[in-house]
């Protein structure tokens, strides 16, 4: 049976500048419990790179996240050095010894290159996976994945004409799959890889604007269930 989780925050003003850019080797700000913000718990229990009370707004099941300028998660594998881990994330702890599937629909504002709405698997600032619906260098709307272990790889996948996509992450404890869909019914495989991560992961959503003055991403139809997809090639 599917379990639907949504949380409602109190009215909060959007932020236009979260913080100064921060290198990945620096410690992130302490995660913020939403109990401190609104007295309510929901799917996401922690916020990273806030203040979340100024960067998150929700209406019903729709969540809007706002990123400030020069916000990113990326560790350049070459040169010149580029190490950032300051984009805002909403996270929940996940028992990685059990199967799970997490999905949602996102509509980011793609103003300049690399503006994106994201799904995230987070361990720490040196170990994480980003699944982004991002504007590329030509402002195409593109699915992008970044797997980081001390340094980041960077993988550009399909470009789509839609301004919104459905995104899905699923694990059977042995492998992890990333998928996207235009209609939320037919899923396209983006990436499958070995699940070699700790027993507790942090799973969530985020938004970024590495080269811009900030952006907003809307997330809706958020769903989490304690089972994996049956077919890791088809995503169903």
N, C-alpha and C positions, 0 to 999 in steps of 0.2 A: 504494500500500500504506500502510496506517495505521501510524504509529509511535507506540507507547505509551511514555510516559515517567512514571516515578514515582520519588520519592526517599524514603529512610528516614532520619529523624533519630534520634539517640540519645535515650533517654528524657529528657524535660525537663518540669519543673514548669510548670503553667499560671500565667500572671501575672494579677494582679488590678488592677494599675495600671501602665500602660506608662510614661507620662510626663505631665507637666503639659500642658494644652492649648497648642498652638503655632499661631501665626498663619501663614497661608500665605506671607506675604512672607518669613518667616524661612527659612533654608536647612535642608533636612531633614538628619537624621542620615546619616552616610556609610553607604552600602549595605554590608551585611555579607555576605561570601562564606561559603557553607555549608561550604567547605573548612575554615574556621576553627572551625566548630562540631562537625563530625563526620567530616571527612576524606572525605566522599562528595559527588559531584556528581549532579544529577538535572535534572529539567525546570526547576525554579526555581533560579536561581543567585545571586539577590540578595534581601536583605530590607530593607525601609524602615520606619522607626519601630519599632525593636525595643525591648528585646533579643529577638531571635528565639529564642534558646535557652530563654527562659522563656514565650514566647507561641505556640510551635508544637510540636505533638506528632503523631506519625504511627504508625499501626499498619497494616502492609501498604500498601494503596493508599488508606487513609483518612487525611486530614489534618484536624486540629482546630486552629483558630486562635482565640486569646483576645484580646479588646480590653479595654482599661481604660476607665474612665469618661470621658465627654466627649471621645470620639475621633470624628473626622469628616474628610471631604474636602468642603469647600463654601466658596465665596466669594459671599457675599450680594450680589445685584445692586442692592439698594436700601439702606434703612437700617432699624434701626441696623447699624453695621458688624459683620460676622461673617465671619471668615477663619480657617479651620482646615485643616490638612493633616497630621494626626497619627495617623490610623488605620493600623494595621499592614498592610503589603502584602508578599506574596511575588511576586517578579518574575523574568522571563526576557527577555533581549534577543531581538528578532524583526527579521529583515530585511524591511522594509516595501516593498522593491522586488519581493518575491515573494508569491504568494498564500499564505494560511494560513487554518486553521480551528481554533478552540480551544473546547472544551466540557467540562462537568463537571456533576455533581449536587451541590446544596448544601442543607443543612438548618441554618438559623440558629436561635438562640434568640431569639424575638420577645417580650421581656419588656415593653418600653415602646416608645413611638413612635420610629421611625427606627432601631431595632436592625436590622442587615442583614448578610447575606453578599453578597459583591460579586465581579464580574469587573471588571478594570481595564485600560485603555490609558493608560499614563503617559509623559509627556514631561518635565515638570517641575512644580513646585508651582503654576504658573499655567496650565498646559495639560495637560488630561487628560480622560478619559471614564470615567464610573462607570456600571456596569450592576448594579443592586442588587435583591435580593429582600428587601423591607423591610416593616416594620410601619408603616402610615400612622397618621394622627391618631386614627382609630377602631379601631386595632389590626387592621385588615384586612391580610392578607398580600398584598402588591402588588409588581408589577414597576415599577421606577423607573429612569429614565435621567437623567444629569446630564452635560452637555457644557460644559466650562470653557475659556474663552479670556480670561484676565484676570478675568472674572466668570463665574458659573455660571448656566445655565438650570436648570429643575427640571421634569421631566415625569413625571406619574403615569400608569401604564398599567394593564393588567388586574389585577384582584384575583382571587386563587384561594383555594380552601378548603384546598388541600394544604399541609402543613408543609414539603415539599421540592419543588424544581423542578430541571429540567435547564436550563442556560443555555449559549448558544453565541454566539461572535463570529466572523465570517468576513469576509475581504477578498480581492478579486481584484486589488488594488493601486490600483484606481480608486474603488471604493466600499467601505464597511464596513456590515455588517448585524448587528443584535442580535436574538436569538431566544430564546424559552423553550418548554419542553415539560413536560407533566406525566408522560408515560410514556417520554420519550427517543426517541420514534419520530415523532410528529406535532408539527411545529414551528409556532409562531405568531410572525409578524413583530412586532417591537416598534419598531424604528427603523432606517432606512437613511439614510446621509449620505455626502458626498464624503470620500474619503481624501486629505486635504491635510496629512498629517503627515510628519515627518522620515523619512529612509531607515532609521533604526534607532529602533524603538519598544521600550517595555517593557510586556510583557503579563503579567497575573497575576491573583491572587485576594487578597481582603482581608475584613476584618470591622470593624464600627463600632458605637458606642453613643453617639450625640451627646447624648442627654438622660438616659441611664441610668447605672448603676453598673458597666457592663461587660457583655459578652456573649460567647458562643462560636458559631462557625459550623463545621460539618463539611463537608468537600469530598471527593468520591469520584468514581470513574469519570472521572478526568481524562484528557483526550485532546488531542493536538496533531497536526496533519498539514499538510503543505506543499501544500495545494490548497484552493480556495474551494468554497463551495456552487455548484451549477450554476444554481439558481433563487433569486434574492435575495428573491423574494416568498414563496416556500414554505419557504425555509431548508433545502433538500435539494439 
